[in-house]
Structure formats: C-alpha cells, structure tokens
C-alpha cells in the first residue's frame, strides 16, 4: 500500500483510500449476506430443502456473524486492523468458494 501513499502524496489524504477499501469490503460482505434470501427458491428446488430449514440455517449464520463482532474488535486491538481485515476477506472468499460445493443444510450455516 505504500505505492498508493506515494502516488497520492499531496493530492488526497490517504485516509480516503482506507475509507474506499472498507466500503468495498463491507459492500461485498453485505452482498454475500443477502444472497441466501435471493437464492431461497433455487435452493428449495435444487436440494428439496424446506423454507424453514433454509431460514434456520440463515438465522444461525447471522447470529454467529453478530457474535463474532466483539471478538473481531478485540483481535483488531491486539493484532492491528490490517491483518484481521485481510483474514476476514480471505475467510469470506473461502466461504463463498465453498458455497458451490454445498450439499447439506448445515453447510449453509458456515457460508
């Protein structure tokens, strides 16, 4: 990221680059969170799961997502923001990639 700082030297505050990157990461995470609701009917037809089963998996996923927040904040204080955000992005990418191999409802909790 130092090349970005050198390139923007004097033209724009580096904080705006951080704001832009955080915005894009949050946008990708929100899009990933919203995908199961859009995919409800295809999941029903493809796997034969009921809406209740799919909704329960999504609900558990959202509860776990919310419970992870305080631990993520503590990890950011201890290790710094950059490594934790990079680990979160890598985990998000791995989860999205593994979603293509999902065959059971419990696996949807992890995506």
NORTA-V501657 format. One record per residue. N is the residue number from 1. RES is the residue in one small letter. SS is DSSP state (A for helix, B for strand, O for the rest). Layout:
# NORTA-V501657
N&RES&SS / N&RES&SS
This chain:
# NORTA-V501657
1&x&O / 2&x&A / 3&x&A / 4&x&A / 5&x&A / 6&x&A / 7&x&A / 8&x&O / 9&x&O / 10&x&O / 11&x&O / 12&x&O / 13&x&O / 14&x&A / 15&x&A / 16&x&A / 17&x&A / 18&x&A / 19&x&A / 20&x&A / 21&x&A / 22&x&A / 23&x&A / 24&x&A / 25&x&A / 26&x&A / 27&x&A / 28&x&A / 29&x&A / 30&x&A / 31&x&A / 32&x&A / 33&x&A / 34&x&A / 35&x&A / 36&x&A / 37&x&A / 38&x&A / 39&x&O / 40&x&A / 41&x&A / 42&x&A / 43&x&A / 44&x&A / 45&x&A / 46&x&A / 47&x&A / 48&x&O / 49&x&O / 50&x&O / 51&x&A / 52&x&A / 53&x&A / 54&x&A / 55&x&A / 56&x&A / 57&x&A / 58&x&A / 59&x&A / 60&x&A / 61&x&A / 62&x&A / 63&x&A / 64&x&A / 65&x&A / 66&x&A / 67&x&A / 68&x&A / 69&x&A / 70&x&A / 71&x&A / 72&x&A / 73&x&A / 74&x&A / 75&x&A / 76&x&A / 77&x&A / 78&x&A / 79&x&A / 80&x&O / 81&x&A / 82&x&A / 83&x&A / 84&x&A / 85&x&A / 86&x&A / 87&x&A / 88&x&A / 89&x&A / 90&x&A / 91&x&A / 92&x&A / 93&x&A / 94&x&A / 95&x&A / 96&x&A / 97&x&A / 98&x&A / 99&x&A / 100&x&O / 101&x&O / 102&x&O / 103&x&O / 104&x&O / 105&x&A / 106&x&A / 107&x&A / 108&x&A / 109&x&A / 110&x&A / 111&x&O
